[in-house]
Amino acid sequence: MSKIERRTVPVEVKANKDAEGRIHITGYAIPFNSSSVDLGGFKEVIMPGTFDGVLGSKRDIVSTVNHQPTRILGRLANRTLTLTPDAKGIFMDAIPPDTQAVRDAITEIEGGYMNGMSFQFVVKRDKFVRQTDGSVLREVREADLIELGPVTFPAYGATTAQVSAEARSAVEALQQENETEETPEAEASAQEEEKKTTASVLLGLLGKELDLLELE
């Protein structure tokens, strides 16, 4: 069974009232084409269209504060949550219930105490690509979205993460494959460098001997 992964993103989170006086919690919860920090041997980007399948289905998705189910902000099932994909990412708009927990969250958002979003997902299709500098990039191309919402501790251009064991295994396999391919070439290069160093030392010694002979 695939593991649920979690990412957090430093973005602006807003709490505004609409014309009817309802509070809306808004912000880009999921960025597209934005490289994460190192997640343990690789970086990651969420590709455009990654969540099209789940967003086009009738599956319910919830928005919470700090991933706490007791602090729910909205959900697709009752139309208090809207998730809109565009070129930048997935924009979240939640209309929260009037509860004390939500009022506290709104106060924290308005005061700037919450300055990021976090999302939980399960990867269905991805690809690991070795870059020209030798680093590994994971492209997430299809995934199920489980839950998302504002958090206190963001970190994706900056990203903290719970990464699946499958992802780590794929990176390790790619790294081992690369090491196997590069080992003979690296050894040959090292041997050539050693020969050059030895030759340089010998020439230096020969030069000193010639200088001594001239002095005699």
Beta strands, then each sheet from edge to edge (+ up, - down):
strand 1: 5-9
strand 2: 14-17
strand 3: 23-31
strand 4: 43-46
strand 5: 62-65
strand 6: 68-75
strand 7: 81-85
strand 8: 89-94
strand 9: 116-130
strand 10: 136-151
strand 11: 161-162
sheet 1: 4+ 10+ 9- 1+ 11-
sheet 2: 2+ 3- 8+ 7-
sheet 3: 4+ 10+ 5+ 6-
end
